[in-house]
């Protein structure tokens, strides 16, 4: 307050505004309203930040869960395909008919032929 009063004293153009600021700063009721508004703003910001963090955490947990689920699914599919190709290769080595290999392994005739050619 003393700094403001000194500034007002030195600058005549600021005097009316400065005097009003000094008056307001000494009014306990107005200061209480300011403090209450400031408190409400801080509470509101905290609530928003908490809601955002909760949403982010829930989204991350859901994303991780779905990612693991999708990873397991892809792993099973890749493992199944790899196993079918290995079985097909063993059947080819035992000179089993390509159509029979296709039927037993679930691989297409073209896939069996590719294995046979490699």
Buried (B, 14 or more C-beta within 10 A) or exposed (E): EEEBEEEBEEEEEBEEEBEEBBEEEEEEEEEEEEEEEEEEEEEEEEEEEEEEEEEEEEEEEEEEEEEEEEEEEEEEEEEEBEEBBEBBBEBBEEEBEBEEBBEBBEBEEEBBBEBBEE
